[in-house]
Amino acid sequence: MAEAPVTTALARHVGLGAATHFTAKVSRYASWPNLIRGISAMPATPDLEAAALALIDDPSMANDLGLVSSPAAGTDRTLARAVAVLSVGTTTLGLLTLAARADVGVVDRVAGMVGGVSWDETHLEMIRRGAARHAAADRPTAGAPAPQAAHPDAPQRVSEVKAWLGTHGGVDVSVLAPYDKQKATARTAAIRALGEIATPQALEVLGQYASDSYPDKVLDELHTAWGRFDRRAFAAAMFRQAPWRLDLGFASSVEGIGAVSGLTSLKVGFSGPADLSPLAECTGLTTLWVASPYEPGLLSVAPLLGLTELSELHLTEKTHDADLTALAALPVRRLRLDLDGADCSFLLEMPRLERLLLTGAVPGTATYDVVVALVQKGVRVVVYQHETEWVTGLRERAERETGVFLVEAHGRIGLVGDESEIGPFERSLGVFLA
C-alpha cells in the first residue's frame, strides 16, 4: 500500500499533523488483532472517524488502500490474491476500524474487496465489536439526567427486591432511576423492581437503563418484565439496533419486537417454541440468528418470506417441525442451517446462495448430490467433521468429483469449486458463518 498518498489524502481532512500522527501510530502495531484493539480503544475523534470513512468509501483511493476488487487483466489469480493481501497494510485496517465508528456498514462494504478474497471474518468481527463498544460508551443514557447519588432507600441487590416492594407500596419510582457509579448489582435490582411494579411510570424510568447491549443477568430480568408491560411499548423503550446486531439472548417470545426502530440485525434464542411470527413486520432485517434448542423447536419459516432485504440467516438446533422448503424463496446469500433430518433439495432453488454451513443432514446419495451440485454452482459449503454419520459419505463422494476441492481445519470440512480459493477458504473455516 502506498502510505504517502494515504497520509496526504487524510491530511486534506484533518491536517498534516493529525494525519502523520495517526499513520505513525498504526505502524507501531505488530499484528492486525493488536492494531484493531488499539485503535478501537482510542478516545472519540469524530473528525478523524469521518475522514477515515470518507477515504475508505472513496473509489479513487482503492489502489492506494489496497482495496482492489479485481486483479489486472492477465494476472495469475493466485498470485494476484497473495499480492493483494500483502498490499493491505496497517493504515488501511486502522482507517477501517475508525471508519466503523462513523458507519459500521462500511465493514460489510469493504469485506471481500481485497483481490476478490474475503477478509478474515475474525478481524471484521473485532472491528464491529469495537465500534459497538465505542457507540455504547459514547451514547448518553436515554431519559432524564441521572441523579448524582443513590437513593438511600433503594434496593441494592436482587435478593432485597421482594421485601422492599412489600414495604414500599405506592413508592415514587424515580428512586429507582440510574445514578453515577451505580454498581451492577444495584442496577439489576432496580430493573427487577421496576419490572415488578410494571406501570407506565415504571417503564419511563426503566427506559433510562436502555442500552445497545445487556449482561445476561439483565437480559433475563428484561425478558421476565417484558410480558408485564405493553409488549410493543417495552420493546421500543428497551431494545435498540446496536452497531452490529441486537442480541436478545434467550427469550420465550419476541412479540412486540417490530416496534424497535431501524432493526436490521437480530440474534435470539428461544427458551420454548420458536415462533417467528412477530418478525414478519421487521422488513428491514438483513441478518438474523435464531436458535431453537427446546422442543418443539422452530415452528415455521413462513413469517420470514416477506423479509426481502434478508441476506444472512442462521437457523440452528431443532427445526424438524418447520417446512424448510419455503426458504427457497428468500434472497439469502449466507445461510447456516440445521436440517434436523429434513430433505435439502430446496437449497438448489435458492437464487442468491453463496455460503452454506450445513448440519443435521440425512446420509445418502440425495444429500450428496445436492451438496456437490451447490459447490459446482459456486457455493462454498462447510460441514462439521464430527457428524460422521453423513459427512463421511459426503467426503468420499466429493473426493471422486471433478471440480470439487476439500479443505479441513478447526473441526470443519470445506468444499469449494475453485482451486484458487482453497488457501483463503481454509484460513476462514474457523469463523465461516460463526
KOLTIZA-58357 format. One line per 2 residues: for each residue x, y, z of N, C-alpha, C. Coordinates in steps of 0.02 Angstrom, whole numbers, plus 50000, padded with zeros to 5 digits. Layout:
REM KOLTIZA-58357
X:Y:Z:X:Y:Z:X:Y:Z ~ ...
//
This chain:
REM KOLTIZA-58357
50042:49941:50000:50000:50000:50000:50044:50062:50000 ~ 50025:50112:49963:50063:50174:49960:50044:50218:50019
50089:50223:50068:50074:50259:50129:50069:50334:50117 ~ 50115:50364:50077:50117:50436:50069:50053:50464:50039
50025:50434:49986:49962:50460:49959:49905:50456:50011 ~ 49904:50404:50052:49852:50398:50102:49859:50452:50155
49920:50463:50178:49932:50517:50227:49913:50584:50199 ~ 49930:50595:50136:49913:50659:50104:49838:50668:50099
49803:50615:50080:49730:50619:50074:49698:50630:50142 ~ 49724:50596:50193:49697:50604:50260:49709:50675:50285
49767:50703:50267:49785:50770:50289:49737:50822:50261 ~ 49709:50809:50203:49662:50857:50174:49599:50864:50217
49586:50812:50258:49526:50813:50301:49542:50838:50371 ~ 49600:50817:50398:49613:50830:50470:49677:50869:50483
49713:50886:50430:49776:50921:50439:49835:50873:50439 ~ 49894:50898:50419:49952:50855:50411:49975:50827:50478
49972:50866:50531:49995:50843:50596:49955:50783:50620 ~ 49889:50788:50618:49846:50733:50641:49853:50672:50596
49859:50683:50531:49866:50627:50484:49932:50590:50496 ~ 49986:50627:50504:50051:50596:50516:50052:50558:50582
50022:50589:50633:50019:50556:50698:49982:50489:50694 ~ 49927:50488:50656:49888:50426:50651:49926:50372:50614
49956:50388:50557:49992:50337:50519:50052:50312:50557 ~ 50084:50355:50596:50140:50333:50638:50116:50286:50693
50058:50302:50720:50030:50261:50774:50015:50190:50750 ~ 49981:50185:50693:49962:50118:50669:50022:50078:50648
50075:50111:50627:50135:50074:50603:50171:50038:50660 ~ 50156:50057:50721:50191:50026:50778:50162:49959:50799
50105:49940:50772:50074:49877:50792:50103:49819:50751 ~ 50117:49764:50787:50150:49707:50754:50100:49657:50725
50036:49661:50745:49986:49614:50719:49920:49650:50708 ~ 49880:49622:50663:49815:49652:50650:49769:49651:50711
49763:49595:50748:49719:49597:50807:49739:49651:50857 ~ 49805:49659:50870:49826:49711:50916:49812:49780:50889
49818:49788:50823:49802:49852:50792:49728:49869:50803 ~ 49685:49821:50789:49613:49834:50796:49596:49851:50869
49625:49813:50916:49611:49828:50987:49636:49898:51005 ~ 49696:49915:50982:49724:49980:50999:49685:50038:50970
49666:50034:50907:49628:50088:50875:49557:50091:50904 ~ 49528:50033:50919:49461:50032:50949:49460:50066:51016
49516:50065:51052:49520:50095:51119:49535:50169:51117 ~ 49547:50198:51058:49561:50270:51054:49501:50311:51078
49514:50368:51109:49458:50413:51128:49419:50435:51066 ~ 49359:50459:51076:49318:50482:51020:49353:50538:50982
49356:50530:50916:49386:50580:50872:49341:50587:50811 ~ 49285:50622:50817:49236:50624:50762:49264:50647:50696
49308:50697:50695:49336:50722:50632:49378:50668:50598 ~ 49420:50633:50637:49462:50581:50609:49421:50522:50587
49369:50505:50624:49325:50450:50605:49288:50465:50540 ~ 49264:50526:50533:49230:50545:50471:49278:50545:50413
49339:50568:50425:49390:50568:50371:49407:50497:50350 ~ 49414:50451:50399:49429:50381:50383:49373:50351:50341
49311:50366:50358:49254:50340:50319:49256:50367:50248 ~ 49271:50432:50242:49274:50462:50175:49327:50429:50132
49385:50414:50160:49439:50383:50122:49421:50311:50102 ~ 49395:50273:50149:49378:50203:50135:49325:50199:50081
49277:50246:50082:49222:50244:50033:49239:50279:49967 ~ 49298:50308:49962:49317:50345:49902:49347:50297:49850
49312:50284:49794:49339:50237:49744:49408:50257:49718 ~ 49422:50322:49716:49487:50343:49690:49545:50324:49736
49529:50305:49799:49581:50285:49847:49592:50210:49848 ~ 49553:50172:49809:49554:50100:49814:49624:50071:49804
49659:50094:49752:49726:50067:49739:49774:50082:49795 ~ 49773:50144:49820:49819:50164:49872:49805:50126:49938
49742:50109:49949:49724:50073:50010:49729:49997:50003 ~ 49742:49974:49943:49745:49902:49931:49677:49870:49924
49626:49910:49913:49557:49885:49907:49539:49881:49834 ~ 49569:49833:49799:49557:49825:49728:49512:49764:49719
49455:49775:49690:49405:49722:49686:49422:49667:49638 ~ 49468:49679:49590:49486:49626:49543:49557:49638:49519
49595:49584:49504:49664:49592:49481:49666:49618:49409 ~ 49723:49644:49391:49732:49669:49322:49725:49612:49272
49702:49628:49213:49693:49578:49161:49758:49540:49148 ~ 49752:49474:49143:49810:49433:49129:49851:49412:49189
49834:49439:49248:49872:49421:49308:49849:49353:49334 ~ 49897:49311:49353:49880:49246:49382:49838:49258:49444
49781:49224:49450:49734:49238:49504:49763:49224:49573 ~ 49799:49168:49580:49828:49152:49645:49880:49203:49666
49922:49224:49618:49973:49275:49632:49939:49341:49649 ~ 49887:49358:49612:49852:49421:49624:49824:49424:49694
49797:49368:49717:49769:49366:49785:49824:49376:49837 ~ 49880:49341:49827:49935:49347:49876:49960:49419:49879
49969:49451:49820:49993:49520:49818:49942:49567:49851 ~ 49877:49554:49837:49825:49597:49865:49824:49594:49941
49830:49534:49969:49829:49527:50041:49889:49563:50072 ~ 49947:49555:50040:50007:49589:50066:50001:49665:50060
49964:49690:50010:49960:49761:49998:49916:49798:50047 ~ 49873:49761:50082:49830:49792:50131:49867:49798:50196
49893:49858:50210:49935:49867:50268:49897:49891:50328 ~ 49935:49908:50379:49905:49927:50443:49866:49992:50438
49886:50038:50393:49850:50101:50388:49779:50090:50364 ~ 49770:50046:50314:49702:50031:50289:49660:50001:50345
49687:49953:50381:49648:49921:50433:49633:49969:50490 ~ 49681:50012:50505:49669:50063:50556:49615:50111:50536
49616:50132:50473:49564:50177:50447:49496:50144:50448 ~ 49494:50079:50430:49430:50043:50430:49402:50038:50501
49446:50026:50550:49425:50021:50620:49394:50087:50643 ~ 49425:50142:50624:49397:50208:50641:49334:50223:50602
49333:50206:50538:49275:50220:50496:49213:50185:50521 ~ 49222:50125:50551:49165:50087:50576:49130:50123:50633
49166:50167:50668:49134:50207:50720:49083:50255:50690 ~ 49099:50282:50632:49055:50329:50599:48998:50293:50563
49012:50234:50535:48962:50195:50498:48985:50123:50496 ~ 48956:50082:50540:48979:50012:50544:48966:49974:50480
48920:50000:50438:48906:49967:50374:48965:49965:50327 ~ 49015:50008:50339:49074:50009:50296:49112:49944:50299
49106:49908:50355:49141:49844:50362:49115:49794:50311 ~ 49049:49792:50302:49020:49746:50253:49034:49769:50182
49038:49835:50172:49053:49859:50105:49124:49841:50083 ~ 49170:49841:50131:49240:49827:50116:49254:49752:50113
49218:49713:50152:49231:49640:50155:49231:49610:50085 ~ 49282:49573:50070:49286:49539:50006:49316:49580:49950
49336:49643:49963:49363:49684:49910:49436:49671:49895 ~ 49471:49637:49940:49543:49629:49931:49557:49575:49880
49567:49596:49818:49585:49549:49764:49536:49492:49757 ~ 49474:49503:49774:49424:49451:49768:49424:49402:49825
49465:49414:49877:49469:49369:49934:49432:49399:49993 ~ 49392:49358:50027:49358:49383:50087:49408:49398:50141
49400:49455:50174:49443:49470:50232:49429:49419:50285 ~ 49478:49408:50329:49469:49363:50385:49411:49388:50427
49359:49348:50433:49299:49370:50468:49311:49382:50542 ~ 49364:49351:50570:49381:49365:50640:49399:49439:50648
49438:49466:50601:49457:49536:50605:49397:49581:50596 ~ 49353:49564:50549:49294:49604:50538:49248:49605:50599
49242:49547:50631:49201:49544:50691:49231:49586:50747 ~ 49297:49585:50753:49330:49626:50803:49316:49701:50791
49317:49721:50728:49303:49791:50712:49231:49808:50729 ~ 49184:49765:50713:49114:49778:50729:49104:49784:50804
49135:49739:50841:49127:49741:50914:49158:49804:50943 ~ 49215:49824:50916:49247:49885:50940:49202:49946:50927
49171:49948:50868:49125:50003:50853:49064:50002:50899 ~ 49040:49941:50915:48982:49936:50959:48999:49960:51029
49058:49942:51054:49078:49964:51121:49087:50040:51122 ~ 49116:50068:51069:49125:50140:51066:49058:50176:51066
49011:50151:51026:48945:50183:51022:48909:50180:51089 ~ 48914:50122:51123:48880:50115:51188:48910:50162:51240
48976:50169:51239:49009:50213:51288:48996:50286:51274 ~ 48986:50302:51209:48979:50372:51189:48908:50397:51193
48859:50350:51194:48789:50370:51193:48765:50388:51262 ~ 48734:50447:51272:48707:50464:51338:48648:50421:51354
48636:50410:51417:48578:50371:51439:48514:50406:51420 ~ 48465:50368:51395:48402:50398:51375:48364:50424:51435
48319:50471:51422:48276:50495:51475:48307:50551:51515 ~ 48282:50560:51576:48303:50615:51619:48375:50604:51643
48411:50659:51659:48479:50653:51685:48480:50611:51748 ~ 48532:50570:51754:48537:50526:51813:48555:50567:51874
48526:50550:51932:48546:50583:51994:48619:50567:52010 ~ 48650:50608:52052:48721:50601:52067:48735:50551:52122
48684:50529:52156:48696:50482:52211:48637:50434:52217 ~ 48649:50377:52248:48596:50327:52257:48544:50353:52307
48481:50336:52294:48430:50350:52345:48443:50304:52404 ~ 48443:50331:52464:48463:50290:52522:48418:50230:52535
48357:50232:52507:48310:50178:52522:48300:50129:52464 ~ 48339:50136:52410:48330:50092:52352:48363:50025:52365
48334:49970:52339:48365:49904:52348:48431:49900:52310 ~ 48480:49867:52339:48547:49863:52310:48562:49794:52281
48521:49745:52297:48529:49677:52271:48462:49648:52252 ~ 48463:49603:52204:48401:49571:52182:48366:49536:52241
48406:49506:52285:48377:49470:52342:48338:49515:52390 ~ 48348:49581:52384:48314:49629:52428:48248:49655:52398
48237:49642:52334:48182:49674:52299:48114:49653:52325 ~ 48102:49590:52336:48036:49567:52357:48016:49600:52423
48061:49599:52472:48046:49630:52537:48037:49705:52529 ~ 48078:49736:52488:48074:49809:52478:48007:49828:52448
47984:49791:52399:47919:49806:52369:47862:49797:52419 ~ 47870:49748:52464:47818:49735:52514:47810:49792:52563
47861:49831:52572:47858:49886:52621:47856:49954:52587 ~ 47852:49956:52521:47853:50020:52485:47796:50024:52434
47737:50007:52455:47679:50013:52410:47669:50085:52390 ~ 47656:50097:52326:47645:50164:52301:47707:50208:52300
47766:50177:52300:47828:50214:52300:47836:50257:52237 ~ 47869:50313:52243:47888:50354:52186:47944:50317:52149
47929:50294:52088:47976:50251:52052:48040:50288:52033 ~ 48041:50354:52039:48102:50391:52021:48160:50372:52067
48146:50343:52126:48201:50323:52171:48240:50264:52141 ~ 48211:50233:52089:48244:50176:52057:48281:50195:51993
48286:50260:51980:48321:50283:51920:48396:50270:51926 ~ 48431:50266:51869:48504:50256:51871:48539:50317:51899
48600:50306:51925:48639:50360:51953:48713:50347:51941 ~ 48754:50398:51950:48826:50392:51939:48856:50338:51983
48903:50300:51955:48940:50249:51991:48895:50195:52021 ~ 48839:50183:51990:48793:50132:52013:48823:50063:52001
48824:50021:52052:48852:49954:52045:48805:49911:52002 ~ 48835:49860:51971:48796:49815:51928:48740:49781:51967
48755:49762:52029:48703:49728:52069:48644:49775:52084 ~ 48659:49839:52095:48606:49888:52109:48565:49901:52046
48598:49903:51988:48562:49913:51925:48513:49855:51913 ~ 48538:49794:51922:48496:49736:51911:48437:49736:51960
48450:49755:52023:48396:49758:52072:48343:49809:52053 ~ 48365:49868:52030:48318:49920:52010:48276:49897:51950
48308:49864:51902:48272:49839:51844:48221:49786:51865 ~ 48241:49742:51912:48193:49692:51938:48133:49726:51970
48146:49776:52012:48092:49810:52048:48046:49847:51999 ~ 48073:49881:51951:48032:49917:51902:47991:49868:51861
48019:49810:51844:47982:49760:51808:47925:49731:51849 ~ 47934:49726:51915:47880:49702:51958:47825:49754:51966
47844:49818:51969:47794:49871:51976:47752:49877:51913 ~ 47785:49875:51855:47752:49868:51790:47698:49920:51776
47709:49981:51792:47664:50035:51774:47694:50076:51717 ~ 47655:50118:51684:47684:50161:51632:47740:50205:51660
47733:50228:51723:47785:50268:51754:47848:50226:51765 ~ 47839:50163:51783:47897:50119:51792:47933:50108:51726
47896:50102:51671:47927:50093:51606:47967:50155:51586 ~ 47941:50213:51603:47977:50275:51588:48045:50277:51623
48046:50256:51687:48110:50254:51723:48153:50197:51696 ~ 48123:50141:51682:48160:50083:51655:48195:50102:51590
48163:50144:51551:48193:50165:51487:48259:50202:51496 ~ 48271:50229:51556:48335:50262:51569:48393:50212:51574
48376:50148:51581:48428:50096:51582:48439:50066:51512 ~ 48403:50091:51461:48408:50062:51395:48479:50066:51368
48500:50014:51332:48568:50010:51305:48568:49970:51241 ~ 48624:49974:51204:48632:49933:51144:48639:49860:51161
48666:49845:51220:48678:49775:51240:48672:49770:51316 ~ 48658:49709:51340:48648:49698:51411:48686:49635:51434
48708:49635:51497:48735:49572:51525:48678:49520:51528 ~ 48698:49457:51531:48648:49403:51530:48598:49409:51588
48621:49428:51646:48576:49433:51704:48524:49487:51693 ~ 48544:49543:51663:48497:49596:51649:48448:49575:51594
48473:49541:51543:48428:49516:51490:48374:49471:51520 ~ 48394:49427:51566:48345:49383:51598:48291:49424:51633
48311:49477:51667:48262:49520:51701:48216:49555:51649 ~ 48245:49578:51595:48205:49612:51544:48155:49565:51512
48175:49504:51499:48128:49456:51469:48072:49439:51516 ~ 48087:49435:51581:48034:49422:51630:47986:49481:51633
48013:49542:51630:47972:49602:51635:47931:49615:51572 ~ 47957:49594:51514:47927:49612:51450:47852:49596:51448
47834:49538:51473:47764:49518:51470:47719:49555:51518 ~ 47747:49594:51563:47705:49630:51612:47685:49699:51586
47718:49723:51534:47704:49788:51504:47671:49777:51436 ~ 47647:49831:51407:47629:49828:51337:47692:49808:51299
47689:49753:51262:47750:49725:51234:47783:49770:51182 ~ 47743:49805:51143:47772:49849:51092:47805:49910:51125
47771:49938:51175:47799:49996:51210:47864:49977:51245 ~ 47865:49917:51275:47925:49894:51310:47983:49885:51260
47969:49852:51204:48022:49839:51154:48050:49905:51128 ~ 48006:49952:51114:48028:50017:51088:48071:50054:51138
48055:50046:51203:48092:50081:51255:48159:50049:51272 ~ 48162:49982:51270:48219:49947:51299:48268:49916:51249
48247:49908:51186:48291:49875:51138:48308:49922:51081 ~ 48371:49920:51059:48397:49963:51006:48436:49922:50956
48437:49945:50895:48481:49915:50845:48553:49936:50862 ~ 48593:49888:50886:48663:49901:50901:48702:49910:50836
48763:49937:50839:48801:49946:50778:48811:49881:50738 ~ 48815:49824:50774:48821:49761:50737:48755:49724:50736
48730:49704:50795:48667:49669:50797:48636:49676:50866 ~ 48570:49671:50869:48534:49669:50932:48532:49597:50955
48563:49583:51013:48566:49516:51040:48518:49511:51099 ~ 48465:49472:51091:48414:49465:51143:48427:49407:51190
48481:49370:51180:48492:49312:51222:48438:49261:51210 ~ 48414:49229:51265:48360:49180:51259:48295:49211:51284
48243:49205:51242:48178:49233:51258:48124:49180:51246 ~ 48069:49186:51283:48013:49142:51271:47971:49166:51212
47973:49231:51199:47935:49261:51144:47969:49326:51123 ~ 47960:49344:51060:47984:49409:51036:47925:49452:51013
47867:49437:51038:47808:49478:51021:47821:49551:51040 ~ 47809:49596:50993:47821:49666:51004:47886:49691:50975
47929:49646:50951:47995:49666:50927:47991:49712:50866 ~ 47936:49710:50832:47927:49753:50773:47926:49826:50790
47918:49844:50853:47918:49914:50874:47988:49944:50881 ~ 48039:49902:50876:48108:49927:50882:48126:49965:50818
48145:50027:50826:48159:50070:50768:48222:50049:50732 ~ 48218:50045:50665:48277:50033:50624:48309:49966:50633
48272:49915:50651:48301:49849:50664:48325:49817:50599 ~ 48389:49802:50596:48418:49771:50536:48453:49705:50551
48473:49693:50613:48512:49633:50629:48492:49609:50699 ~ 48471:49546:50704:48443:49520:50766:48469:49449:50779
48485:49437:50843:48503:49370:50866:48459:49352:50925 ~ 48429:49293:50923:48386:49271:50978:48384:49195:50982
48386:49171:51044:48374:49100:51057:48307:49093:51092 ~ 48272:49040:51079:48205:49031:51108:48208:48979:51164
48178:48997:51220:48177:48951:51278:48117:48905:51276 ~ 48079:48907:51223:48021:48865:51211:48008:48861:51137
47945:48856:51115:47930:48855:51044:47957:48918:51010 ~ 47990:48909:50954:48020:48966:50917:47969:48992:50868
47930:49041:50890:47878:49071:50848:47907:49135:50817 ~ 47917:49133:50753:47947:49191:50718:47894:49240:50692
47831:49229:50707:47777:49272:50680:47790:49346:50692 ~ 47813:49367:50751:47824:49439:50762:47876:49469:50716
47917:49428:50684:47969:49455:50640:47942:49475:50572 ~ 47880:49456:50557:47853:49471:50490:47852:49545:50476
47844:49587:50527:47843:49659:50516:47912:49691:50517 ~ 47963:49652:50532:48032:49679:50535:48063:49676:50465
48034:49714:50420:48052:49708:50349:48121:49737:50333 ~ 48152:49771:50380:48219:49797:50368:48274:49749:50387
48257:49690:50413:48308:49642:50434:48352:49621:50376 ~ 48417:49624:50387:48465:49598:50337:48500:49536:50363
48507:49529:50429:48539:49470:50459:48497:49446:50518 ~ 48492:49381:50525:48450:49352:50578:48482:49287:50602
48491:49282:50668:48514:49221:50700:48458:49195:50745 ~ 48437:49133:50735:48385:49102:50776:48409:49034:50799
48408:49024:50865:48424:48958:50895:48361:48932:50928 ~ 48345:48869:50917:48284:48839:50946:48301:48771:50976
48336:48770:51033:48360:48708:51062:48308:48667:51100 ~ 48249:48695:51113:48199:48661:51153:48139:48641:51111
48112:48582:51126:48053:48559:51090:47994:48607:51101 ~ 47952:48617:51050:47953:48584:50984:48000:48617:50934
48041:48664:50956:48088:48696:50911:48056:48748:50866 ~ 48086:48756:50807:48062:48806:50759:47994:48785:50732
47946:48831:50736:47878:48815:50715:47868:48824:50640 ~ 47894:48877:50612:47884:48891:50541:47933:48945:50518
47950:48942:50454:47991:48996:50425:47948:49042:50383 ~ 47884:49029:50378:47839:49070:50337:47841:49144:50355
47848:49163:50420:47850:49234:50435:47909:49271:50405 ~ 47958:49235:50381:48018:49267:50352:48010:49282:50278
47957:49258:50247:47953:49262:50174:47945:49332:50148 ~ 47923:49379:50190:47916:49448:50168:47978:49490:50182
48030:49459:50208:48091:49497:50225:48137:49500:50164 ~ 48122:49545:50121:48157:49548:50056:48228:49573:50059
48248:49601:50117:48316:49626:50125:48361:49575:50159 ~ 48334:49518:50180:48372:49469:50219:48427:49437:50177
48489:49447:50198:48545:49419:50160:48583:49365:50198 ~ 48577:49365:50264:48612:49314:50304:48563:49285:50355
48559:49219:50359:48511:49185:50402:48544:49125:50436 ~ 48534:49121:50502:48558:49064:50542:48498:49032:50576
48484:48969:50561:48431:48931:50593:48462:48867:50622 ~ 48470:48865:50688:48506:48809:50718:48463:48772:50769
48487:48713:50786:48456:48667:50834:48395:48632:50803 ~ 48338:48633:50837:48280:48592:50818:48237:48628:50766
48238:48601:50705:48198:48631:50651:48150:48581:50620 ~ 48142:48522:50650:48106:48467:50618:48032:48480:50607
48002:48526:50645:47930:48539:50637:47916:48594:50586 ~ 47967:48625:50559:47958:48680:50511:47968:48654:50440
47929:48681:50394:47937:48665:50323:47992:48709:50296 ~ 48052:48683:50291:48109:48723:50271:48110:48737:50196
48069:48703:50157:48070:48714:50085:48051:48785:50067 ~ 48014:48819:50112:47995:48888:50099:48055:48935:50094
48112:48913:50122:48172:48955:50120:48195:48967:50048 ~ 48174:48926:50002:48195:48933:49932:48175:49001:49903
48124:49033:49933:48100:49097:49907:48138:49156:49934 ~ 48183:49145:49982:48218:49200:50014:48280:49222:49974
48297:49287:49979:48356:49312:49942:48421:49303:49981 ~ 48424:49254:50026:48481:49244:50070:48543:49225:50031
48600:49257:50048:48664:49240:50017:48706:49196:50063 ~ 48699:49205:50129:48738:49167:50177:48690:49131:50224
48696:49065:50228:48647:49025:50266:48683:48975:50311 ~ 48665:48975:50374:48686:48922:50421:48622:48886:50440
48619:48821:50426:48556:48785:50433:48566:48716:50464 ~ 48527:48702:50515:48523:48635:50543:48462:48602:50512
48473:48554:50468:48418:48521:50433:48377:48477:50480 ~ 48408:48453:50534:48372:48411:50582:48335:48354:50548
48369:48324:50497:48341:48266:50463:48299:48281:50402 ~ 48292:48344:50383:48249:48362:50327:48285:48353:50260
48247:48347:50207:48274:48345:50140:48304:48413:50123 ~ 48358:48414:50086:48393:48477:50073:48390:48499:50000
48350:48467:49959:48350:48483:49887:48328:48555:49873 ~ 48289:48584:49918:48267:48653:49907:48325:48703:49905
48382:48684:49933:48440:48729:49933:48462:48746:49861 ~ 48450:48700:49815:48469:48712:49746:48427:48767:49714
48370:48782:49744:48324:48832:49716:48336:48901:49744 ~ 48379:48908:49793:48392:48974:49823:48435:49015:49774
48408:49068:49746:48439:49101:49689:48504:49138:49704 ~ 48514:49160:49767:48572:49202:49782:48622:49169:49830
48612:49107:49846:48653:49073:49896:48727:49072:49875 ~ 48771:49095:49921:48843:49096:49909:48881:49055:49959
48858:49055:50022:48893:49019:50076:48843:48979:50115 ~ 48862:48918:50135:48817:48874:50170:48855:48834:50223
48833:48839:50285:48857:48797:50339:48800:48749:50356 ~ 48810:48685:50342:48755:48636:50345:48768:48584:50399
48717:48571:50439:48720:48519:50490:48656:48478:50489 ~ 48660:48418:50519:48600:48378:50529:48569:48349:50466
48608:48338:50413:48581:48311:50351:48572:48236:50355 ~ 48530:48210:50311:48518:48138:50307:48572:48106:50262
48606:48054:50285:48656:48022:50242:48623:47990:50182 ~ 48658:47993:50126:48632:47960:50066:48647:47999:50003
48636:47966:49947:48652:47994:49882:48616:48059:49868 ~ 48553:48065:49889:48514:48125:49875:48546:48186:49907
48568:48179:49969:48601:48235:50003:48667:48252:49970 ~ 48707:48200:49955:48772:48211:49925:48766:48245:49856
48714:48224:49818:48703:48255:49752:48691:48330:49759 ~ 48650:48349:49809:48634:48419:49819:48696:48459:49837
48735:48434:49885:48794:48471:49907:48844:48479:49851 ~ 48857:48425:49814:48904:48429:49758:48879:48479:49705
48815:48476:49690:48786:48523:49641:48793:48595:49663 ~ 48783:48607:49728:48791:48675:49754:48863:48700:49745
48910:48656:49762:48981:48675:49756:48998:48690:49683 ~ 48973:48649:49638:48987:48659:49567:48953:48721:49539
48902:48746:49575:48870:48809:49556:48908:48870:49583 ~ 48958:48857:49625:48997:48912:49653:48983:48927:49726
48941:48886:49759:48926:48897:49830:48981:48865:49872 ~ 49007:48903:49921:49054:48875:49969:49014:48839:50023
49030:48777:50037:48993:48736:50085:49041:48713:50140 ~ 49017:48717:50202:49056:48693:50259:49013:48646:50300
49044:48591:50323:49010:48542:50366:49056:48526:50425 ~ 49028:48495:50477:49067:48477:50536:49095:48406:50530
49159:48399:50545:49191:48333:50541:49158:48282:50587 ~ 49135:48304:50646:49110:48255:50695:49043:48225:50675
49009:48253:50626:48945:48225:50603:48959:48169:50553 ~ 48994:48118:50577:49020:48066:50533:48964:48026:50499
48905:48024:50529:48851:47982:50501:48836:48001:50429 ~ 48841:48065:50413:48828:48084:50344:48889:48117:50311
48933:48146:50350:48990:48182:50321:49042:48134:50292 ~ 49050:48074:50321:49097:48026:50293:49079:48009:50221
49016:47995:50209:48994:47980:50141:49001:48039:50095 ~ 48988:48099:50121:48995:48159:50080:49068:48169:50059
49113:48159:50107:49184:48167:50091:49205:48118:50036 ~ 49184:48055:50042:49203:48005:49993:49176:48023:49924
49114:48047:49923:49084:48067:49859:49121:48127:49829 ~ 49135:48176:49870:49168:48237:49845:49238:48224:49818
49272:48178:49850:49340:48161:49828:49341:48130:49759 ~ 49285:48102:49738:49280:48071:49672:49258:48121:49618
49234:48179:49639:49205:48227:49592:49259:48273:49563 ~ 49253:48285:49498:49295:48335:49466:49268:48404:49482
49313:48450:49498:49291:48518:49511:49265:48530:49581 ~ 49278:48483:49627:49260:48492:49697:49323:48483:49738
49341:48532:49778:49403:48531:49817:49386:48535:49891 ~ 49421:48494:49931:49408:48490:50003:49465:48522:50042
49447:48557:50096:49496:48583:50144:49470:48567:50213 ~ 49516:48558:50260:49497:48540:50329:49535:48584:50378
49499:48609:50428:49530:48648:50482:49478:48661:50535 ~ 49500:48667:50597:49457:48686:50653:49396:48640:50661
49405:48576:50646:49350:48529:50654:49297:48534:50600 ~ 49313:48570:50546:49266:48579:50491:49295:48555:50425
49252:48538:50379:49272:48521:50311:49238:48570:50264 ~ 49278:48601:50221:49252:48648:50173:49254:48620:50103
49204:48634:50064:49201:48612:49994:49194:48673:49950 ~ 49238:48678:49900:49239:48736:49856:49252:48714:49785
49226:48751:49737:49231:48730:49667:49287:48763:49629 ~ 49323:48809:49660:49378:48844:49626:49443:48830:49663
49489:48796:49630:49551:48776:49663:49590:48836:49690 ~ 49585:48894:49657:49623:48952:49679:49595:48981:49744
49536:48960:49764:49505:48985:49825:49524:48943:49887 ~ 49561:48889:49878:49574:48842:49932:49609:48876:49991
49662:48913:49978:49700:48944:50033:49659:48991:50075 ~ 49629:49042:50045:49587:49088:50084:49529:49053:50119
49499:49004:50085:49443:48967:50114:49465:48929:50176 ~ 49522:48896:50172:49547:48858:50230:49560:48904:50289
49588:48963:50277:49603:49009:50331:49540:49036:50365 ~ 49485:49037:50329:49423:49066:50357:49376:49013:50385
49394:48949:50382:49348:48897:50403:49325:48904:50476 ~ 49371:48925:50520:49354:48928:50590:49301:48980:50606
49294:49031:50564:49245:49084:50577:49193:49087:50521 ~ 49191:49036:50479:49144:49035:50423:49073:49032:50451
49036:49087:50441:48967:49092:50466:48963:49075:50540 ~ 49012:49098:50579:49013:49084:50651:48958:49124:50685
//
